[in-house]
């Protein structure tokens, strides 16, 4: 009986050792699981922050694209106005040039008439 009792005590000690080792391993695994949960939480928070930043950047890009479209529209309008003013300026320059030619023609005609008048006056004076 004593041998059997010693054998049972030895088995009980072995089983207690196994139990202690398993409990220690369970504690380590719990610590690892806790650490992994914390890392997962941090990763999720980082992911959420990145998604928020991405959404913010997307809004900024859309706003800049909207502003760019407005600026392009304004630029097109200004180009049209500039083209219209350039056309008017070209027309006025053409008219000025024509008026200049007409003025030269009128000055020549005036000189010719003055010469004729002077000639007539001279002829009349001679007669």
C-alpha positions, 0 to 999 in steps of 0.5 A, spaced: 500 500 500 505 504 501 508 503 494 502 504 491 501 511 495 508 513 493 506 511 486 500 515 487 503 521 490 508 521 485 503 521 479 499 527 483 506 531 483 507 529 476 500 531 474 500 538 479 507 539 475 503 538 468 497 542 471 502 548 473 506 548 466 499 548 463 497 554 467 503 558 466 502 556 458 495 559 459 497 565 462 502 566 457 497 565 451 492 570 455 498 575 455 499 574 448 492 574 446 491 581 450 497 584 446 494 582 440 488 585 442 491 591 443 495 591 437 489 590 433 485 596 437 491 600 435 491 598 428 483 599 427 484 606 430 490 608 425 486 605 420 480 609 422 484 615 422 487 614 415 480 613 413 478 620 416 485 623 413 483 620 406 476 623 406 478 630 408 484 629 403 478 627 398 474 633 400 480 638 399 481 635 392 474 636 390 474 643 393 480 644 389 477 641 382 471 645 383 475 652 384 479 650 378 473 649 374 471 656 376 477 659 374 477 655 368 470 658 366 472 665 368 479 665 364 474 662 358 470 668 359 476 673 360 479 670 353 472 671 350 472 679 352 479 680 350 478 677 343 472 681 343 476 687 345 481 685 340 476 685 334 473 692 336 480 695 337 482 692 330 476 695 327 477 702 330 485 701 328 482 700 321 477 706 321 483 710 324 487 708 318 481 710 313 480 716 316 488 718 316 487 716 308 481 720 307 485 726 311 491 726 306 486 726 300 482 732 303 489 735 304 491 734 297 484 736 294 485 742 299 492 744 296 489 743 289 483 747 290 488 753 294 492 752 288 487 753 283 484 759 287 491 762 287 491 761 279 484 764 278 486 770 283 492 771 279 489 770 272 483 775 275 489 780 277 492 780 271 486 781 267 
